[in-house]
Amino acid sequence: MRRAILAALLATLPAAAQAEDIGSVGYRFQWFGPNDKITIEAIDDPDIPGITCYMSRARTGGIKGALGLAEDPPYASISCHQVGPIDALKVEKLKSPHEVFSERASLIFKTTQVVRFWDAKRRALVYLTYTDRIIEGSPQNSISVVPVGMR
């Protein structure tokens, strides 16, 4: 009974976007553990079918990286594209700004995020990626714009 209630509650939560690994390249050799690398991930917008964002970001290797204890650098780049039909009426009704993706970039205090904005005047979706901390974030960011069909 408890499992059924928990499953029902979880089903009502908004779906969070999941990052799909596309590939990676090593950029710094580590003597112990995996090398530091730059990863490329695909993130489908959970609210707007037909939009995929590709994000590249640095990942720290070494022993700490292998154990999940390392802090990843705050560098990320994003490129979003229309990969299928977009329901323009649904887009106009979405909350803006809205977090599309979030993943930890350190053991506790740092996260990399993708936030979507709707620019109604220009009929464009703007995706912003940045890294923040509880106390001090990084001003390094990247944006990508997806135009939505003109009326």
Contact map, one row per residue, 1 for C-alpha under 8 A:
1111100000000000000000000000000000000000000000000000000000000000000000000000000000000000000000000000000000000000000000000000000000000000000000000000000
1111110000000000000000000000000000000000000000000000000000000000000000000000000000000000000000000000000000000000000000000000000000000000000000000000000
1111111000000000000000000000000000000000000000000000000000000000000000000000000000000000000000000000000000000000000000000000000000000000000000000000000
1111111100000000000000000000000000000000000000000000000000000000000000000000000000000000000000000000000000000000000000000000000000000000000000000000000
1111111110000000000000000000000000000000000000000000000000000000000000000000000000000000000000000000000000000000000000000000000000000000000000000000000
0111111111000000000000000000000000000000000000000000000000000000000000000000000000000000000000000000000000000000000000000000000000000000000000000000000
0011111111100000000000000000000000000000000000000000000000000000000000000000000000000000000000000000000000000000000000000000000000000000000000000000000
0001111111110000000000000000000000000000000000000000000000000000000000000000000000000000000000000000000000000000000000000000000000000000000000000000000
0000111111111000000000000000000000000000000000000000000000000000000000000000000000000000000000000000000000000000000000000000000000000000000000000000000
0000011111111000000000000000000000000000000000000000000000000000000000000000000000000000000000000000000000000000000000000000000000000000000000000000000
0000001111111100000000000000000000000000000000000000000000000000000000000000000000000000000000000000000000000000000000000000000000000000000000000000000
0000000111111100000000000000000000000000000000000000000000000000000000000000000000000000000000000000000000000000000000000000000000000000000000000000000
0000000011111110000000000000000000000000000000000000000000000000000000000000000000000000000000000000000000000000000000000000000000000000000000000000000
0000000000111111000000000000000000000000000000000000000000000000000000000000000000000000000000000000000000000000000000000000000000000000000000000000000
0000000000001111100000000000000000000000000001000000000000000000000000000000000000000000000000000000000000000000000000000000000000000000000000000000000
0000000000000111110000000000000000000000000001000000000000000000000000000000000000000000000000000001100000000000000000000000000000000000000000000000000
0000000000000011111000000000000000000000001111000000000000000000000000000000000000000000000000000001100000000000000000000000000000000000000000000000000
0000000000000001111100000000000000000000001100000000000000000000000000000000000000000000000000000000100000000000000000000000000000000000000000000000000
0000000000000000111110000000000000000000111100000000000000000000000000000000000000000000000000000000000000000000000000000000000000000000000000000000000
0000000000000000011111000000000000000000111000000000000000000000000000000000000000000000000000000000000000000000000000000000000000000000000000000000000
0000000000000000001111100000000000000011110000000000000000000000000000000000000000000000000000000000000000000000000000000000000000000000000000000000000
0000000000000000000111110000000000000011110000000000000000000000000000000000000000000000000000000000000000000000000000000000000000000000000000000000000
0000000000000000000011111000000000000011100000000000000000000000000000000000000000000000000000000000000000000000000000000000000000000000000000000000000
0000000000000000000001111100000000001111000000000000000000000000000000000000000000000000000000000000000000000000000000000000000000000000000000000000000
0000000000000000000000111110000000001110000000000000000000000000000000000000000000000000000000000000000000000000000000000000000000000000000000000000000
0000000000000000000000011111100000111100000000000000000000000000000000000000000000000000000000000000000000000000000000000000000000000000000000000000000
0000000000000000000000001111100000111100000000000000000000000000000000000000000000000000000000000000000000000000000000000000000000000000000000000000000
0000000000000000000000000111110000111000000000000000000000000000000000000000000000000000000000000000000000000000000000000000000000000000000000000000000
0000000000000000000000000111111000110000000000000000000000000000000000000000000000000000000000000000000000000000000000000000000000000000000000000000000
0000000000000000000000000001111111110000000000000000000000001100000000000000000000000000000000000000000000000000000000000000000000000000000000000000000
0000000000000000000000000000111110000000000000000000000000000100000000000000000000000000000000000000000000000000000000000000000000000000000000000000000
0000000000000000000000000000011111000000000000000000000000000110000000000000000000000000000000000000000000000000000000000000000000000000000000000000000
0000000000000000000000000000011111100000000000000000000000001110110000000000000000000000000000000000000000000000000000000000000000000000000000000000000
0000000000000000000000000000010111110000000000000000000000001110110000000000000000000000000000000000000000000000000000000000000000000000000000000000000
0000000000000000000000000111110011111000000000000000000000011100000000000000000000000000000000000000000000000000000000000000000000000000000000000000000
0000000000000000000000000111110001111100000000000000000001111100000000000000000000000000000000000000000000000000000000000000000000000000000000000000000
0000000000000000000000011111000000111110000000000000000001111000000000000000000000000000000000000000000000000000000000000000000000000000000000000000000
0000000000000000000000011110000000011111000000000000000111100000000000000000000000000000000000000000000000000000000000000000000000000000000000000000000
0000000000000000000011111000000000001111100000000000000111100000000000000000000000000000000000000000000000000000000000000000000000000000000000000000000
0000000000000000000011110000000000000111110000000000011110000000000000000000000000000000000000000000000000000000000000000000000000000000000000000000000
0000000000000000001111100000000000000011111000000000011100000000000000000000000000000000000000000000000000000000000000000000000000000000000000000000000
0000000000000000001111000000000000000001111100000001111000000000000000000000000000000000000000000000000000000000000000000000000000000000000000000000000
0000000000000000111100000000000000000000111110000001111000000000000000000000000000000000000000000000100000000000000000000000000000000000000000000000000
0000000000000000111000000000000000000000011111001111100000000000000000000000000000000000000000000000000000000000000000000000000000000000000000000000000
0000000000000000100000000000000000000000001111111111100000000000000000000000000000000000000000000001000000000000000000000000000000000000000000000000000
0000000000000011100000000000000000000000000111111000000000000000000000000000000000000000000000000001000000000000000000000000000000000000000000000000000
0000000000000000000000000000000000000000000011111000000000000000000000000000000000000000000000000000000000000000000000000000000000000000000000000000000
0000000000000000000000000000000000000000000011111110000000000000000000000000000000000110011000000000000000000000000000000000000000000000000000000000000
0000000000000000000000000000000000000000000111111110000000000000000000000000000000011100000000000000000000000000000000000000000000000000000000000000000
0000000000000000000000000000000000000000000110011111000000000000000000000000000001111100000000000000000000000000000000000000000000000000000000000000000
0000000000000000000000000000000000000000000110011111100000000000000000000000000111110100000000000000000000000000000000000000000000000000000000000000000
0000000000000000000000000000000000000000011110000111110000000000000000000000000111100000000000000000000000000000000000000000000000000000000000000000000
0000000000000000000000000000000000000000011110000011111000000000000000000000011110000000000000000000000000000000000000000000000000000000000000000000000
0000000000000000000000000000000000000001111000000001111100000000000000000000011100000000000000000000000000000000000000000000000000000000000000000000000
0000000000000000000000000000000000000001111000000000111110000000000000000001111000000000000000000000000000000000000000000000000000000000000000000000000
0000000000000000000000000000000000000111100000000000011111000000000000000001110000000000000000000000000000000000000000000000000000000000000000000000000
0000000000000000000000000000000000000111000000000000001111100000000000000111100000000000000000000000000000000000000000000000000000000000000000000000000
0000000000000000000000000000000000011110000000000000000111110000000000011111000000000000000000000000000000000000000000000000000000000000000000000000000
0000000000000000000000000000000000011110000000000000000011111000100000011000000000000000000000000000000000000000000000000000000000000000000000000000000
0000000000000000000000000000000000111000000000000000000001111100100001111000000000000000000000000000000000000000000000000000000000000000000000000000000
0000000000000000000000000000010011111000000000000000000000111111110001000000000000000000000000000000000000000000000000000000000000000000000000000000000
0000000000000000000000000000011111110000000000000000000000011111110000000000000000000000000000000000000000000000000000000000000000000000000000000000000
0000000000000000000000000000000111000000000000000000000000001111111000000000000000000000000000000000000000000000000000000000000000000000000000000000000
0000000000000000000000000000000000000000000000000000000000001111111111000000000000000000000000000000000000000000000000000000000000000000000000000000000
0000000000000000000000000000000011000000000000000000000000111111111111100000000000000000000000000000000000000000000000000000000000000000000000000000000
0000000000000000000000000000000011000000000000000000000000001111111110000000000000000000000000000000000000000000000000000000000000000000000000000000000
0000000000000000000000000000000000000000000000000000000000000011111111000000000000000000000000000000000000000000000000000000000000000000000000000000000
0000000000000000000000000000000000000000000000000000000000000001111111000000000000000000000000000000000001100000000000000000000000000000000000000000000
0000000000000000000000000000000000000000000000000000000000000001111111100000000000000000000000000000000001100000000000000000000000000000000000000000000
0000000000000000000000000000000000000000000000000000000000011001101111110000000000000000000000000000000001100000000000000000000000000000000000000000000
0000000000000000000000000000000000000000000000000000000000010000100011111000000000000000000000000000000011100100000000000000000000000000000000000000000
0000000000000000000000000000000000000000000000000000000001110000000001111100000000000000000000000000000011000000000000000000000000000000000000000000000
0000000000000000000000000000000000000000000000000000000001110000000000111110000000000000000000000000000010000000000000000000000000000000000000000000000
0000000000000000000000000000000000000000000000000000000011000000000000011111000000000000000000000000000000000001000000000000000001100000010100000000000
0000000000000000000000000000000000000000000000000000000011000000000000001111100000000000000000000000000000000000000000000000000001100000000110000000000
0000000000000000000000000000000000000000000000000000001111000000000000000111110000000000000000000000000000000000000000000000000011000000000011000000000
0000000000000000000000000000000000000000000000000000001110000000000000000011111000000000000000000000000000000000000000000000000010000000000011100000000
0000000000000000000000000000000000000000000000000000111100000000000000000001111100000000000000000000000000000000000000000000001110000000000001110000000
0000000000000000000000000000000000000000000000000000111000000000000000000000111110000000000000000000000000000000000000000000000000000000000000111000000
0000000000000000000000000000000000000000000000000011110000000000000000000000011111000000000000000000000000000000000000000000001000000000000000011100000
0000000000000000000000000000000000000000000000000011100000000000000000000000001111100000000000000000000000000000000000000000000000000000000000000100000
0000000000000000000000000000000000000000000000000111000000000000000000000000000111111100000000000000000000000000000000000000000000000000000000000100000
0000000000000000000000000000000000000000000000000111000000000000000000000000000011111000000000000000000000000000000000000000000000000000000000000000000
0000000000000000000000000000000000000000000000001110000000000000000000000000000001111100000000000000000000000000000000000000000000000000000000000000000
0000000000000000000000000000000000000000000000001100000000000000000000000000000001111110000000000000000000000000000000000000000000000000000000000000000
0000000000000000000000000000000000000000000000011110000000000000000000000000000001011111000000000000000000000000000000000000000000000000000000000001000
0000000000000000000000000000000000000000000000010000000000000000000000000000000000001111111000000000000000000000000000000000000000000000000000000000000
0000000000000000000000000000000000000000000000000000000000000000000000000000000000000111111100000000000000000000000000000000000000000000000000000001100
0000000000000000000000000000000000000000000000000000000000000000000000000000000000000011111110000000000000000000000000000000000000000000000000000000000
0000000000000000000000000000000000000000000000010000000000000000000000000000000000000011111111000000000000000000000000000000000000000000000000000000000
0000000000000000000000000000000000000000000000010000000000000000000000000000000000000011111111000000000000000000000001000000000000000000000000000000000
0000000000000000000000000000000000000000000000000000000000000000000000000000000000000001111111000000000000000000000001010000000000000000000000000000000
0000000000000000000000000000000000000000000000000000000000000000000000000000000000000000111111100000000000000000000000000000000000000000000000000000000
0000000000000000000000000000000000000000000000000000000000000000000000000000000000000000011111110000000000000000000001000000000000000000000000000000000
0000000000000000000000000000000000000000000000000000000000000000000000000000000000000000000011111100000000000000000000000000000000000000000000000000000
0000000000000000000000000000000000000000000000000000000000000000000000000000000000000000000001111100000000000000000111000000000000000000000000000000000
0000000000000000000000000000000000000000000000000000000000000000000000000000000000000000000000111110000000000000001111000000000000000000000000000000000
0000000000000000000000000000000000000000000000000000000000000000000000000000000000000000000000111111000000000000001110000000000000000000000000000000000
0000000000000000000000000000000000000000000000000000000000000000000000000000000000000000000000001111110000000000111100000000000000000000000000000000000
0000000000000001100000000000000000000000000011000000000000000000000000000000000000000000000000000111110000000000111100000000000000000000000000000000000
0000000000000001110000000000000000000000001000000000000000000000000000000000000000000000000000000011111000000000111000000000000000000000000000000000000
0000000000000000000000000000000000000000000000000000000000000000000000000000000000000000000000000011111100000011110000000000000000000000000000000000000
0000000000000000000000000000000000000000000000000000000000000000000000000000000000000000000000000000111110000011100000000000000000000000000000000000000
0000000000000000000000000000000000000000000000000000000000000000000000000000000000000000000000000000011111111111000000000000000000000000000000000000000
0000000000000000000000000000000000000000000000000000000000000000000000111000000000000000000000000000001111100111000000000000000000100000000000000000000
0000000000000000000000000000000000000000000000000000000000000000000111110000000000000000000000000000000111111110000000000000000000000000000000000000000
0000000000000000000000000000000000000000000000000000000000000000000111100000000000000000000000000000000111111100000000000000000000000000000000000000000
0000000000000000000000000000000000000000000000000000000000000000000000000000000000000000000000000000000101111100000000000000000000000000000000000000000
0000000000000000000000000000000000000000000000000000000000000000000000000000000000000000000000000000000101111110000000000000000000001100000000000000000
0000000000000000000000000000000000000000000000000000000000000000000000100000000000000000000000000000000111111111000000000000000000111100000000000000000
0000000000000000000000000000000000000000000000000000000000000000000000000000000000000000000000000000011111001111100000000000000000111000000000000000000
0000000000000000000000000000000000000000000000000000000000000000000000000100000000000000000000000000011110000111110000000000000011110000000000000000000
0000000000000000000000000000000000000000000000000000000000000000000000000000000000000000000000000011111000000011111000000000000111110000000000000000000
0000000000000000000000000000000000000000000000000000000000000000000000000000000000000000000000000011110000000001111100000000001111000000000000000000000
0000000000000000000000000000000000000000000000000000000000000000000000000000000000000000000000001111100000000000111110000000001110000000000000000000000
0000000000000000000000000000000000000000000000000000000000000000000000000000000000000000000000011111000000000000011111000000111100000000000000000000000
0000000000000000000000000000000000000000000000000000000000000000000000000000000000000000000000011100000000000000001111100000111000000000000000000000000
0000000000000000000000000000000000000000000000000000000000000000000000000000000000000000001101011000000000000000000111110011110000000000000000000000000
0000000000000000000000000000000000000000000000000000000000000000000000000000000000000000000000000000000000000000000011111111110000000000000000000000000
0000000000000000000000000000000000000000000000000000000000000000000000000000000000000000000100000000000000000000000001111111000000000000000000000000000
0000000000000000000000000000000000000000000000000000000000000000000000000000000000000000000000000000000000000000000000111110000000000000000000000000000
0000000000000000000000000000000000000000000000000000000000000000000000000000000000000000000000000000000000000000000000111111000000000000000000000010000
0000000000000000000000000000000000000000000000000000000000000000000000000000000000000000000000000000000000000000000001111111100000000000000000000011110
0000000000000000000000000000000000000000000000000000000000000000000000000000000000000000000000000000000000000000000001110111110000000000000000001111000
0000000000000000000000000000000000000000000000000000000000000000000000000000000000000000000000000000000000000000000111100011111000000000000000001111000
0000000000000000000000000000000000000000000000000000000000000000000000000000000000000000000000000000000000000000000111100001111100000000000000111100000
0000000000000000000000000000000000000000000000000000000000000000000000000000010100000000000000000000000000000000011110000000111110000000000000111000000
0000000000000000000000000000000000000000000000000000000000000000000000000000010000000000000000000000000000000000111100000000011111000000000011110000000
0000000000000000000000000000000000000000000000000000000000000000000000000001110000000000000000000000000000000001111000000000001111100000000011100000000
0000000000000000000000000000000000000000000000000000000000000000000000000111000000000000000000000000000000000001110000000000000111110000011111000000000
0000000000000000000000000000000000000000000000000000000000000000000000000110000000000000000000000000000010000111100000000000000011111000111110000000000
0000000000000000000000000000000000000000000000000000000000000000000000000000000000000000000000000000000000000111100000000000000001111101110000000000000
0000000000000000000000000000000000000000000000000000000000000000000000000000000000000000000000000000000000001110000000000000000000111111110000000000000
0000000000000000000000000000000000000000000000000000000000000000000000000000000000000000000000000000000000001100000000000000000000011111100000000000000
0000000000000000000000000000000000000000000000000000000000000000000000000000000000000000000000000000000000000000000000000000000000001111100000000000000
0000000000000000000000000000000000000000000000000000000000000000000000000000000000000000000000000000000000000000000000000000000000011111110000000000000
0000000000000000000000000000000000000000000000000000000000000000000000000000000000000000000000000000000000000000000000000000000000111111111000000000000
0000000000000000000000000000000000000000000000000000000000000000000000000100000000000000000000000000000000000000000000000000000001111001111110000000000
0000000000000000000000000000000000000000000000000000000000000000000000000000000000000000000000000000000000000000000000000000000001100000111110000000000
0000000000000000000000000000000000000000000000000000000000000000000000000110000000000000000000000000000000000000000000000000000001100000011111000000000
0000000000000000000000000000000000000000000000000000000000000000000000000011100000000000000000000000000000000000000000000000000111100000011111100000000
0000000000000000000000000000000000000000000000000000000000000000000000000001110000000000000000000000000000000000000000000000000111000000000111110000000
0000000000000000000000000000000000000000000000000000000000000000000000000000111000000000000000000000000000000000000000000000011110000000000011111000000
0000000000000000000000000000000000000000000000000000000000000000000000000000011100000000000000000000000000000000000000000000011100000000000001111100000
0000000000000000000000000000000000000000000000000000000000000000000000000000001100000000000000000000000000000000000000000001111000000000000000111110000
0000000000000000000000000000000000000000000000000000000000000000000000000000000111000000000000000000000000000000000000000001110000000000000000011111000
0000000000000000000000000000000000000000000000000000000000000000000000000000000000000000000000000000000000000000000000000111100000000000000000001111100
0000000000000000000000000000000000000000000000000000000000000000000000000000000000000101000000000000000000000000000000000011100000000000000000000111110
0000000000000000000000000000000000000000000000000000000000000000000000000000000000000001000000000000000000000000000000000010000000000000000000000011111
0000000000000000000000000000000000000000000000000000000000000000000000000000000000000000000000000000000000000000000000000010000000000000000000000001111
0000000000000000000000000000000000000000000000000000000000000000000000000000000000000000000000000000000000000000000000000000000000000000000000000000111
